[in-house]
Amino acid sequence: MLNHYETVFILTPVLSDAQMKETADKFKNILAGANAEIVNEECWGLRKLAYPIEKKSTGFYCMLEFDAEPTVIKNLEIQFRRDEKVIRFLTTKMDKHAAEYAAKRRSLKSKKEN
């Protein structure tokens, strides 16, 4: 059974835009290789952190929303821990209300872009 997940990860601010995109693509490929279906992806760019992490006050925020088997999450989080470019990550399983809200938010965003 597929569950709906959302993962947000923060990359170190010393990366170039190309390195940031390359790292985000790496995690998308890990999910794709595990037969996860990526529903939405957003890169929020360089943001100020609420508190310093590893003596850094900013980081590149990325969010992936996907449908996957529960076993995929363990492998994904191992890859986050192994990558020194990732300074924080959080994966949450979305209940039906959160999934509906995310779908509504995506549709509003796509209307604004048109």
VENLINGI-V905798 format. One record per backbone hydrogen bond with DSSP energy under -0.5 kcal/mol. NH is the residue of the N-H (numbers start at 0). CO is the residue of the C=O. If there is no record, write none. Layout:
<<NH/CO> <NH/CO>>
//
This chain:
<<2/67> <4/2> <4/65> <5/91> <6/63> <7/89> <8/61> <9/87> <10/59> <11/84> <12/57> <14/11> <19/15> <20/16> <21/17> <22/18> <23/19> <24/20> <25/21> <26/22> <27/23> <28/24> <29/25> <30/26> <31/27> <32/28> <33/29> <33/30> <34/31> <35/30> <36/66> <37/35> <38/36> <38/64> <39/64> <41/62> <43/41> <43/60> <44/60> <46/58> <48/56> <52/55> <55/52> <58/46> <59/10> <60/44> <60/58> <61/8> <62/41> <63/6> <64/39> <65/4> <66/36> <67/2> <71/68> <72/68> <72/69> <73/69> <74/70> <75/71> <76/72> <77/73> <78/74> <79/75> <80/76> <81/77> <82/78> <83/81> <85/82> <86/9> <86/84> <87/9> <89/7> <91/5> <93/3> <93/91> <98/94> <99/95> <100/96> <101/97> <102/98> <103/99> <104/100> <105/101> <106/102> <107/103> <108/104> <109/105> <110/106> <111/107> <112/108> <113/109>>
//
